[in-house]
């Protein structure tokens, strides 16, 4: 992979993940990977050390703007030590999956220290299976889901033998001298450049919306599209897992056959993402009923991140995302009706290029002066969250991967939550399996395992429903 060109100054979106972070809401993404066979701590450190020069951002730390005129910058950590980032967790007893989930939850509960590059790896051995697990956490200001997949291509191999990493360059460019005048001009110019970039993004978003609205096919569907737009303006009704967060994370994991998910979407006529949102929304409905809430005229609003990363931007770190507010009714009688409602809504949003258009709002925020964005982040509080739940689906490689010769068996993703969103779900597809990683806040939602069990049952129910439709004669199905 070609070594990407990295921006020195954080964008408004990258910076927002720093400004909004607090102990109740650690803003790192992460994962727990389980391997076949034991990975030694020595081998892991050697492997990562040999490849770190391929991901130079992992050697840099966040430095606040000295004049508070622009966003922070990425600067080389002159005191970098690999031992500050890779840790080994030992246990006297064999670690089963329940204990591993507990360990991962504890790791995800703490905020990353800002005085070093914002990533950590925690190696867990003594698994019951005889294998190893690796719990990774990386600050969201460094990567989004798609760029996180790009990192996998650097750190993992496609064969047990692996490939030797290319050597690091011998002659590193000299560090610039500490010149106050130059630093001041850099702050001013960096702030101006960011404002101009966001202005261009706003224009692009407006153009996307205008083109979509004047498209003859889209124009016919304006009444239906209008039904989607109110999701942006008013807060949704609170669900049982929407409440004040403590920062203590509890996790749960599920996995499903990717082939079965594709089978469902082929029979019902949609996408794998429609399958995911159907399963999650039905599980939310059943969970709400368990907690005594009525479903009549109620909705769940998902915050669905959408990558805006173009092909030529693959390999570059940072965040290039928009957010879709996907509202699904809870009072839907059948799973087929629920799937149709999800498919209709997501198709309209895609056709109207709503993700690109909603980038206008992010661009407007980014046009504000960096100091004001920092203050807004520090003071931010949302007693009524704009969404009920985070749901992000990231496609990964569909072939086996290896780390220091050990096969990656499973990969459970983690998505950050907070500010009233007490539940999130990240989905990662790997080697023909869909891995669901549920993250909850212990104060807002103490029974995430219950939700996981509901998701498992709903997926089985949806698969059975689809298979039943497939075996029915066409006349009976009609």
Buried (B, 14 or more C-beta within 10 A) or exposed (E): EEEBEEBEBBBBBBBBBBBBBBEBBBBBBBBBBBBBBBBBBEBBBEBBEBBBBBBBBBBBBBBEBBBEBBBBBBEBBEEBEBEBBBBBBEEEEEBEBEBBBBBBBBBBBBBBEBEBBBBBBBBBBBBEBEBBBBBBBBBBBBBBBBBBBBBBBBBBBEEBEBEEBEEEEEEEEEEEEEEEEEBEEBBEEBBEEBBEBBBEBBEBBBBBBEBBBEBEEBEEBEEBBEEBEEBBEEBBBBBBBBBBBBBBBBBBBBBBEBEBBBBBBEBBEBBBBBBBBBBBBBBBBBBBEEEEBEBEEBBBBBBBBBBBBEEEBBBBBBBBBBBBBBBBBBEBEEBBEBBBBBBBBBBBBBBBBBBBBBBBBBBBBBBBBBBEBBEBBEEEEEEEBBBBBBBBBBBBBEEBBBBBBBBBBBBBBBBBBBBBBBBBBBBBBBBBBBBBBBBBBBBBBBBBBBBBBBBBBBBEEBBEBBBEBEEEEEEEEE
